[in-house]
Amino acid sequence: MGRRTDPQILVDHLRNQPNNSASRGRLSVITGWPADKVARAIQGGVKDPYLALHIGRGGTVQFRGEEASAQPGIYNDVARIITSYWGPRELGLRNTTVAFSARGGTRGWGTWTHPDLVVSADPRRRRSQSEPPRLHAIEVEAAEGFDLKSVYQAHAQGCGANYCWVIGAFAPGITDYEWDRVLWTAKELGAGIVEFDRPGAYGT
């Protein structure tokens, strides 16, 4: 294994930060690097499509390349986009709440037991005044984890929900054949797919 680059070292530190995010000043403190070295590492990381390093609000540096921490920053980004933008604008969802459920439930029941997020929301038009909110089971995937298996996982986790979704970023370099298989499988299973470039930016 070769020497780790400065952007990779930066990502290692961001994995341990709350919401997988930190200011430039905080990164300078925890790495022990001068500000100019931190700036160069950030610039290099943002240009590398495999690192999933982004600049957020106020210049905050965000790592969105995995789901390993207790509540990954990517979950918070997706939850905010669903409640504030995509849900109401694209689906007409109202009275939306999001629960983080990936780490919940009984241990040892398998890896496909709990969706990452569960969204409870009223649709644009309810069938009746007594109709309960509809449930959306959501599998969130960082770029390195989004593949055909994600669709099957979302479908399995969506049992009991009204809808199941995969929301994530495909890894750079995915072939047209692989993407066609994902789309065909999603259509056959009735799973929705939402692809993003940056999880916290609605426009992507």
DRENPA-3360 file (N, C-alpha, C; in nm, 2 decimals, always signed):
BEGIN
1 = MGRRTDPQ = +0.09/-0.12/+0.00/+0.00/+0.00/+0.00/+0.09/+0.12/+0.00 ~ +0.06/+0.22/-0.09/+0.14/+0.34/-0.10/+0.11/+0.44/+0.00 ~ +0.20/+0.54/+0.00/+0.18/+0.65/+0.10/+0.05/+0.72/+0.08 ~ -0.02/+0.75/+0.19/-0.15/+0.82/+0.18/-0.12/+0.97/+0.14 ~ -0.21/+1.02/+0.06/-0.20/+1.16/+0.01/-0.26/+1.25/+0.12 ~ -0.23/+1.38/+0.11/-0.28/+1.47/+0.20/-0.44/+1.47/+0.20 ~ -0.50/+1.47/+0.08/-0.65/+1.47/+0.09/-0.70/+1.34/+0.15 ~ -0.63/+1.23/+0.14/-0.68/+1.11/+0.20/-0.66/+1.12/+0.36;
9 = ILVDHLRN = -0.55/+1.18/+0.40/-0.53/+1.20/+0.54/-0.64/+1.29/+0.60 ~ -0.68/+1.39/+0.52/-0.78/+1.49/+0.56/-0.91/+1.41/+0.58 ~ -0.95/+1.32/+0.49/-1.07/+1.24/+0.50/-1.06/+1.15/+0.62 ~ -0.95/+1.10/+0.66/-0.94/+1.02/+0.78/-0.98/+1.10/+0.90 ~ -0.94/+1.22/+0.91/-0.97/+1.31/+1.02/-1.12/+1.34/+1.02 ~ -1.18/+1.37/+0.90/-1.32/+1.40/+0.89/-1.41/+1.29/+0.93 ~ -1.36/+1.16/+0.91/-1.44/+1.05/+0.95/-1.48/+1.05/+1.10 ~ -1.39/+1.12/+1.18/-1.41/+1.12/+1.33/-1.47/+1.25/+1.38;
17 = QPNNSASR = -1.51/+1.34/+1.29/-1.57/+1.47/+1.33/-1.72/+1.46/+1.33 ~ -1.79/+1.53/+1.41/-1.94/+1.54/+1.41/-1.99/+1.57/+1.27 ~ -2.09/+1.49/+1.23/-2.15/+1.51/+1.09/-2.04/+1.50/+0.98 ~ -1.93/+1.44/+1.01/-1.82/+1.42/+0.91/-1.78/+1.55/+0.85 ~ -1.79/+1.66/+0.93/-1.76/+1.79/+0.87/-1.67/+1.87/+0.97 ~ -1.60/+1.97/+0.92/-1.52/+2.06/+1.00/-1.48/+2.18/+0.92 ~ -1.46/+2.29/+1.00/-1.41/+2.41/+0.93/-1.26/+2.40/+0.90 ~ -1.22/+2.49/+0.82/-1.07/+2.49/+0.78/-0.98/+2.51/+0.90;
25 = GRLSVITG = -1.03/+2.60/+0.99/-0.95/+2.62/+1.11/-0.94/+2.50/+1.20 ~ -1.06/+2.43/+1.21/-1.06/+2.30/+1.29/-0.97/+2.20/+1.23 ~ -0.97/+2.19/+1.09/-0.88/+2.09/+1.03/-0.73/+2.12/+1.05 ~ -0.70/+2.25/+1.05/-0.56/+2.29/+1.07/-0.52/+2.25/+1.21 ~ -0.61/+2.26/+1.31/-0.58/+2.22/+1.45/-0.56/+2.07/+1.46 ~ -0.65/+1.99/+1.41/-0.65/+1.85/+1.43/-0.54/+1.78/+1.34 ~ -0.50/+1.84/+1.23/-0.40/+1.78/+1.15/-0.26/+1.83/+1.19 ~ -0.26/+1.95/+1.25/-0.13/+2.01/+1.28/-0.06/+2.08/+1.16;
33 = WPADKVAR = -0.14/+2.10/+1.06/-0.09/+2.16/+0.93/-0.11/+2.31/+0.93 ~ -0.03/+2.38/+0.86/-0.06/+2.52/+0.84/-0.17/+2.54/+0.75 ~ -0.23/+2.66/+0.75/-0.35/+2.68/+0.67/-0.34/+2.66/+0.52 ~ -0.22/+2.69/+0.47/-0.20/+2.68/+0.32/-0.19/+2.53/+0.28 ~ -0.14/+2.45/+0.37/-0.14/+2.30/+0.34/-0.28/+2.24/+0.35 ~ -0.36/+2.29/+0.45/-0.50/+2.24/+0.46/-0.57/+2.28/+0.33 ~ -0.55/+2.41/+0.28/-0.62/+2.46/+0.17/-0.58/+2.37/+0.04 ~ -0.46/+2.34/+0.03/-0.42/+2.26/-0.09/-0.48/+2.12/-0.08;
41 = AIQGGVKD = -0.48/+2.06/+0.04/-0.54/+1.93/+0.06/-0.69/+1.93/+0.03 ~ -0.76/+2.03/+0.07/-0.90/+2.04/+0.04/-0.92/+2.05/-0.11 ~ -0.84/+2.14/-0.18/-0.86/+2.16/-0.32/-0.83/+2.03/-0.39 ~ -0.73/+1.95/-0.35/-0.70/+1.83/-0.42/-0.81/+1.72/-0.39 ~ -0.87/+1.72/-0.27/-0.97/+1.63/-0.24/-1.10/+1.66/-0.31 ~ -1.14/+1.78/-0.33/-1.26/+1.82/-0.40/-1.25/+1.78/-0.55 ~ -1.13/+1.79/-0.60/-1.11/+1.75/-0.74/-1.11/+1.60/-0.77 ~ -1.09/+1.52/-0.66/-1.09/+1.38/-0.67/-1.23/+1.32/-0.66;
49 = PYLALHIG = -1.29/+1.26/-0.77/-1.43/+1.22/-0.76/-1.44/+1.09/-0.67 ~ -1.34/+1.03/-0.64/-1.35/+0.91/-0.55/-1.35/+0.94/-0.40 ~ -1.31/+1.06/-0.36/-1.30/+1.10/-0.22/-1.43/+1.15/-0.16 ~ -1.52/+1.20/-0.24/-1.65/+1.25/-0.20/-1.63/+1.36/-0.09 ~ -1.54/+1.45/-0.12/-1.51/+1.57/-0.03/-1.58/+1.69/-0.10 ~ -1.65/+1.76/-0.02/-1.73/+1.88/-0.07/-1.71/+2.00/+0.02 ~ -1.74/+2.11/-0.03/-1.74/+2.24/+0.05/-1.89/+2.27/+0.07 ~ -1.93/+2.28/+0.20/-2.06/+2.31/+0.24/-2.09/+2.45/+0.27;
57 = RGGTVQFR = -2.19/+2.48/+0.34/-2.23/+2.62/+0.38/-2.12/+2.68/+0.47 ~ -2.09/+2.80/+0.44/-1.99/+2.87/+0.52/-1.85/+2.82/+0.50 ~ -1.83/+2.75/+0.39/-1.69/+2.69/+0.37/-1.66/+2.57/+0.45 ~ -1.76/+2.51/+0.51/-1.73/+2.39/+0.59/-1.69/+2.28/+0.50 ~ -1.59/+2.20/+0.54/-1.54/+2.09/+0.46/-1.62/+1.96/+0.50 ~ -1.68/+1.89/+0.40/-1.76/+1.78/+0.43/-1.71/+1.65/+0.36 ~ -1.71/+1.54/+0.44/-1.68/+1.41/+0.38/-1.81/+1.33/+0.37 ~ -1.84/+1.29/+0.25/-1.97/+1.22/+0.23/-1.95/+1.08/+0.15;
65 = GEEASAQP = -1.84/+1.02/+0.18/-1.80/+0.90/+0.11/-1.83/+0.77/+0.18 ~ -1.89/+0.77/+0.30/-1.92/+0.64/+0.36/-2.03/+0.66/+0.47 ~ -2.07/+0.54/+0.52/-2.18/+0.55/+0.62/-2.13/+0.48/+0.76 ~ -2.01/+0.49/+0.79/-1.95/+0.41/+0.90/-1.97/+0.48/+1.03 ~ -1.99/+0.61/+1.04/-2.00/+0.67/+1.17/-2.14/+0.65/+1.23 ~ -2.15/+0.69/+1.36/-2.28/+0.67/+1.43/-2.40/+0.73/+1.36 ~ -2.39/+0.85/+1.31/-2.49/+0.91/+1.23/-2.42/+0.99/+1.11 ~ -2.39/+0.92/+1.00/-2.31/+0.99/+0.90/-2.37/+1.12/+0.85;
73 = GIYNDVAR = -2.28/+1.21/+0.81/-2.32/+1.34/+0.76/-2.41/+1.32/+0.63 ~ -2.38/+1.21/+0.56/-2.46/+1.19/+0.43/-2.61/+1.17/+0.47 ~ -2.64/+1.11/+0.58/-2.78/+1.09/+0.62/-2.85/+1.22/+0.65 ~ -2.78/+1.31/+0.72/-2.83/+1.44/+0.76/-2.86/+1.52/+0.63 ~ -2.77/+1.51/+0.54/-2.79/+1.59/+0.41/-2.91/+1.54/+0.34 ~ -2.92/+1.41/+0.32/-3.03/+1.35/+0.25/-3.17/+1.38/+0.32 ~ -3.17/+1.37/+0.45/-3.29/+1.40/+0.53/-3.33/+1.55/+0.51 ~ -3.23/+1.64/+0.51/-3.27/+1.78/+0.49/-3.32/+1.81/+0.35;
81 = IITSYWGP = -3.26/+1.75/+0.25/-3.31/+1.77/+0.11/-3.45/+1.71/+0.09 ~ -3.47/+1.59/+0.15/-3.61/+1.53/+0.14/-3.71/+1.62/+0.20 ~ -3.69/+1.67/+0.32/-3.79/+1.75/+0.39/-3.81/+1.89/+0.34 ~ -3.70/+1.95/+0.29/-3.70/+2.09/+0.25/-3.72/+2.11/+0.10 ~ -3.67/+2.02/+0.02/-3.67/+2.04/-0.13/-3.74/+1.93/-0.20 ~ -3.67/+1.81/-0.21/-3.72/+1.71/-0.30/-3.86/+1.66/-0.26 ~ -3.88/+1.63/-0.14/-4.01/+1.58/-0.10/-4.13/+1.67/-0.14 ~ -4.13/+1.80/-0.09/-4.24/+1.88/-0.13/-4.24/+1.93/-0.27;
89 = RELGLRNT = -4.13/+1.95/-0.33/-4.13/+2.00/-0.47/-4.15/+1.89/-0.58 ~ -4.09/+1.77/-0.56/-4.10/+1.67/-0.66/-4.22/+1.57/-0.63 ~ -4.25/+1.54/-0.50/-4.35/+1.45/-0.47/-4.47/+1.51/-0.40 ~ -4.47/+1.63/-0.37/-4.58/+1.70/-0.30/-4.60/+1.65/-0.16 ~ -4.50/+1.60/-0.09/-4.51/+1.55/+0.04/-4.54/+1.67/+0.14 ~ -4.62/+1.64/+0.24/-4.65/+1.74/+0.35/-4.64/+1.67/+0.48 ~ -4.62/+1.76/+0.59/-4.61/+1.71/+0.72/-4.50/+1.60/+0.73 ~ -4.39/+1.62/+0.68/-4.28/+1.52/+0.67/-4.20/+1.51/+0.79;
97 = TVAFSARG = -4.17/+1.39/+0.84/-4.08/+1.36/+0.95/-3.98/+1.25/+0.90 ~ -3.86/+1.26/+0.94/-3.76/+1.16/+0.90/-3.70/+1.10/+1.03 ~ -3.69/+0.97/+1.03/-3.63/+0.89/+1.14/-3.50/+0.82/+1.09 ~ -3.40/+0.83/+1.17/-3.27/+0.76/+1.13/-3.28/+0.62/+1.19 ~ -3.29/+0.52/+1.11/-3.32/+0.39/+1.16/-3.22/+0.28/+1.13 ~ -3.11/+0.32/+1.07/-3.01/+0.22/+1.02/-2.95/+0.15/+1.14 ~ -2.93/+0.21/+1.26/-2.87/+0.15/+1.37/-2.96/+0.10/+1.47 ~ -3.09/+0.10/+1.44/-3.19/+0.06/+1.54/-3.22/-0.09/+1.54;
105 = GTRGWGTW = -3.31/-0.13/+1.63/-3.37/-0.27/+1.62/-3.28/-0.37/+1.69 ~ -3.31/-0.49/+1.67/-3.24/-0.60/+1.74/-3.12/-0.65/+1.66 ~ -3.01/-0.66/+1.73/-2.88/-0.71/+1.67/-2.90/-0.85/+1.62 ~ -2.82/-0.88/+1.52/-2.82/-1.02/+1.47/-2.93/-1.06/+1.38 ~ -3.01/-0.97/+1.34/-3.12/-1.00/+1.25/-3.09/-0.98/+1.10 ~ -2.96/-0.96/+1.07/-2.92/-0.94/+0.93/-2.90/-0.80/+0.89 ~ -2.82/-0.78/+0.79/-2.79/-0.65/+0.74/-2.90/-0.58/+0.67 ~ -3.00/-0.65/+0.62/-3.10/-0.59/+0.54/-3.23/-0.57/+0.62;
113 = THPDLVVS = -3.22/-0.55/+0.75/-3.34/-0.55/+0.84/-3.39/-0.40/+0.85 ~ -3.30/-0.31/+0.86/-3.34/-0.17/+0.88/-3.30/-0.07/+0.77 ~ -3.39/+0.00/+0.71/-3.35/+0.10/+0.62/-3.27/+0.21/+0.69 ~ -3.20/+0.29/+0.61/-3.12/+0.40/+0.67/-3.21/+0.51/+0.72 ~ -3.31/+0.54/+0.64/-3.40/+0.65/+0.68/-3.54/+0.60/+0.66 ~ -3.63/+0.64/+0.75/-3.78/+0.61/+0.73/-3.85/+0.75/+0.73 ~ -3.91/+0.78/+0.62/-3.99/+0.91/+0.61/-4.13/+0.88/+0.62 ~ -4.20/+0.96/+0.71/-4.34/+0.96/+0.73/-4.39/+1.09/+0.67;
121 = ADPRRRRS = -4.49/+1.08/+0.58/-4.54/+1.21/+0.52/-4.68/+1.19/+0.46 ~ -4.75/+1.29/+0.46/-4.88/+1.29/+0.39/-4.85/+1.32/+0.24 ~ -4.93/+1.25/+0.16/-4.91/+1.27/+0.01/-4.97/+1.41/-0.03 ~ -4.96/+1.44/-0.15/-5.02/+1.57/-0.20/-5.17/+1.57/-0.18 ~ -5.23/+1.45/-0.21/-5.37/+1.44/-0.18/-5.40/+1.31/-0.11 ~ -5.46/+1.32/+0.01/-5.50/+1.20/+0.08/-5.63/+1.14/+0.03 ~ -5.64/+1.01/+0.04/-5.76/+0.94/-0.01/-5.88/+0.98/+0.08 ~ -5.86/+1.00/+0.21/-5.96/+1.04/+0.30/-5.90/+1.12/+0.42;
129 = QSEPPRLH = -5.98/+1.18/+0.50/-5.93/+1.25/+0.61/-5.87/+1.16/+0.71 ~ -5.90/+1.04/+0.72/-5.85/+0.94/+0.81/-5.73/+0.86/+0.76 ~ -5.69/+0.89/+0.64/-5.58/+0.81/+0.59/-5.45/+0.85/+0.67 ~ -5.38/+0.74/+0.71/-5.26/+0.77/+0.79/-5.14/+0.82/+0.70 ~ -5.04/+0.88/+0.75/-4.92/+0.92/+0.67/-4.86/+0.79/+0.60 ~ -4.81/+0.82/+0.49/-4.74/+0.71/+0.41/-4.60/+0.70/+0.45 ~ -4.54/+0.58/+0.44/-4.41/+0.55/+0.49/-4.32/+0.53/+0.36 ~ -4.20/+0.59/+0.36/-4.10/+0.57/+0.26/-3.97/+0.51/+0.33;
137 = AIEVEAAE = -3.93/+0.39/+0.29/-3.81/+0.33/+0.34/-3.70/+0.37/+0.24 ~ -3.59/+0.42/+0.30/-3.49/+0.48/+0.21/-3.35/+0.42/+0.24 ~ -3.29/+0.37/+0.14/-3.15/+0.32/+0.15/-3.06/+0.43/+0.09 ~ -2.97/+0.48/+0.18/-2.88/+0.59/+0.14/-2.74/+0.53/+0.10 ~ -2.69/+0.56/-0.01/-2.56/+0.50/-0.05/-2.46/+0.61/-0.09 ~ -2.34/+0.59/-0.03/-2.23/+0.67/-0.08/-2.18/+0.61/-0.21 ~ -2.10/+0.68/-0.29/-2.06/+0.64/-0.42/-2.00/+0.50/-0.43 ~ -1.92/+0.46/-0.33/-1.86/+0.33/-0.34/-1.95/+0.22/-0.30;
145 = GFDLKSVY = -2.07/+0.25/-0.25/-2.16/+0.14/-0.21/-2.28/+0.13/-0.29 ~ -2.30/+0.21/-0.39/-2.42/+0.22/-0.47/-2.40/+0.12/-0.59 ~ -2.48/+0.01/-0.59/-2.47/-0.09/-0.70/-2.60/-0.16/-0.71 ~ -2.60/-0.27/-0.78/-2.73/-0.35/-0.80/-2.78/-0.40/-0.67 ~ -2.69/-0.44/-0.58/-2.73/-0.49/-0.45/-2.82/-0.39/-0.37 ~ -2.79/-0.26/-0.39/-2.86/-0.15/-0.32/-3.01/-0.16/-0.35 ~ -3.04/-0.19/-0.48/-3.18/-0.20/-0.52/-3.25/-0.31/-0.44 ~ -3.19/-0.43/-0.44/-3.25/-0.54/-0.37/-3.26/-0.51/-0.22;
153 = QAHAQGCG = -3.16/-0.44/-0.17/-3.16/-0.41/-0.02/-3.28/-0.31/+0.01 ~ -3.29/-0.21/-0.07/-3.40/-0.12/-0.05/-3.54/-0.19/-0.06 ~ -3.55/-0.28/-0.15/-3.68/-0.36/-0.17/-3.71/-0.44/-0.05 ~ -3.60/-0.51/+0.00/-3.62/-0.60/+0.12/-3.65/-0.51/+0.24 ~ -3.59/-0.40/+0.26/-3.61/-0.32/+0.38/-3.74/-0.24/+0.37 ~ -3.80/-0.23/+0.25/-3.92/-0.16/+0.23/-4.05/-0.24/+0.26 ~ -4.03/-0.36/+0.30/-4.15/-0.44/+0.33/-4.23/-0.38/+0.45 ~ -4.35/-0.35/+0.43/-4.43/-0.28/+0.53/-4.45/-0.14/+0.51;
161 = ANYCWVIG = -4.36/-0.08/+0.42/-4.37/+0.06/+0.39/-4.45/+0.08/+0.26 ~ -4.49/+0.20/+0.23/-4.57/+0.22/+0.11/-4.47/+0.23/-0.01 ~ -4.35/+0.28/+0.01/-4.26/+0.30/-0.10/-4.12/+0.27/-0.05 ~ -4.03/+0.23/-0.14/-3.89/+0.21/-0.11/-3.81/+0.28/-0.21 ~ -3.69/+0.33/-0.17/-3.61/+0.42/-0.25/-3.46/+0.38/-0.23 ~ -3.38/+0.40/-0.33/-3.24/+0.41/-0.31/-3.20/+0.55/-0.35 ~ -3.13/+0.62/-0.26/-3.09/+0.76/-0.29/-2.94/+0.76/-0.26 ~ -2.86/+0.80/-0.37/-2.72/+0.80/-0.35/-2.64/+0.85/-0.47;
169 = AFAPGITD = -2.51/+0.82/-0.47/-2.42/+0.87/-0.58/-2.35/+0.74/-0.63 ~ -2.36/+0.73/-0.76/-2.29/+0.62/-0.83/-2.14/+0.64/-0.83 ~ -2.06/+0.54/-0.82/-1.92/+0.55/-0.82/-1.87/+0.60/-0.96 ~ -1.77/+0.68/-0.97/-1.72/+0.72/-1.10/-1.68/+0.60/-1.19 ~ -1.71/+0.61/-1.31/-1.67/+0.51/-1.41/-1.77/+0.39/-1.42 ~ -1.88/+0.40/-1.36/-1.98/+0.29/-1.38/-2.02/+0.28/-1.52 ~ -2.03/+0.15/-1.57/-2.06/+0.13/-1.71/-2.21/+0.15/-1.74 ~ -2.24/+0.17/-1.87/-2.38/+0.18/-1.91/-2.45/+0.05/-1.88;
177 = YEWDRVLW = -2.38/-0.06/-1.90/-2.44/-0.19/-1.88/-2.49/-0.21/-1.73 ~ -2.40/-0.17/-1.64/-2.43/-0.18/-1.50/-2.55/-0.09/-1.46 ~ -2.55/+0.03/-1.52/-2.65/+0.13/-1.49/-2.79/+0.07/-1.54 ~ -2.79/+0.01/-1.67/-2.91/-0.04/-1.72/-2.96/-0.15/-1.64 ~ -2.87/-0.24/-1.58/-2.92/-0.34/-1.49/-2.98/-0.29/-1.37 ~ -2.93/-0.18/-1.31/-2.98/-0.12/-1.19/-3.12/-0.07/-1.22 ~ -3.14/+0.00/-1.34/-3.27/+0.06/-1.37/-3.37/-0.05/-1.40 ~ -3.33/-0.15/-1.47/-3.43/-0.26/-1.50/-3.47/-0.33/-1.37;
185 = TAKELGAG = -3.38/-0.36/-1.28/-3.41/-0.42/-1.16/-3.50/-0.34/-1.07 ~ -3.47/-0.21/-1.06/-3.56/-0.12/-0.99/-3.70/-0.11/-1.04 ~ -3.71/-0.11/-1.17/-3.85/-0.11/-1.23/-3.92/-0.24/-1.20 ~ -3.85/-0.35/-1.21/-3.92/-0.48/-1.18/-3.96/-0.49/-1.03 ~ -3.88/-0.44/-0.94/-3.91/-0.45/-0.80/-4.00/-0.34/-0.75 ~ -4.01/-0.23/-0.83/-4.09/-0.12/-0.78/-4.02/-0.03/-0.68 ~ -3.89/-0.02/-0.70/-3.80/+0.06/-0.61/-3.77/+0.19/-0.69 ~ -3.78/+0.31/-0.62/-3.74/+0.43/-0.68/-3.59/+0.46/-0.66;
193 = IVEFDRPG = -3.54/+0.53/-0.76/-3.39/+0.57/-0.76/-3.38/+0.72/-0.77 ~ -3.30/+0.78/-0.68/-3.27/+0.92/-0.69/-3.12/+0.92/-0.68 ~ -3.06/+0.98/-0.79/-2.91/+0.99/-0.79/-2.87/+1.13/-0.77 ~ -2.76/+1.15/-0.69/-2.71/+1.29/-0.67/-2.56/+1.29/-0.70 ~ -2.52/+1.42/-0.72/-2.37/+1.44/-0.72/-2.32/+1.48/-0.58 ~ -2.39/+1.57/-0.52/-2.36/+1.61/-0.38/-2.49/+1.60/-0.30 ~ -2.48/+1.52/-0.19/-2.61/+1.49/-0.12/-2.67/+1.61/-0.06 ~ -2.60/+1.71/-0.03/-2.65/+1.83/+0.04/-2.70/+1.94/-0.05;
201 = AYGT = -2.68/+1.92/-0.18/-2.72/+2.02/-0.28/-2.83/+1.98/-0.37 ~ -2.95/+2.04/-0.35/-3.07/+2.00/-0.42/-3.05/+2.00/-0.57 ~ -2.98/+2.10/-0.62/-2.96/+2.12/-0.76/-2.88/+2.01/-0.83 ~ -2.82/+1.92/-0.76/-2.74/+1.81/-0.82/-2.81/+1.68/-0.82;
% end
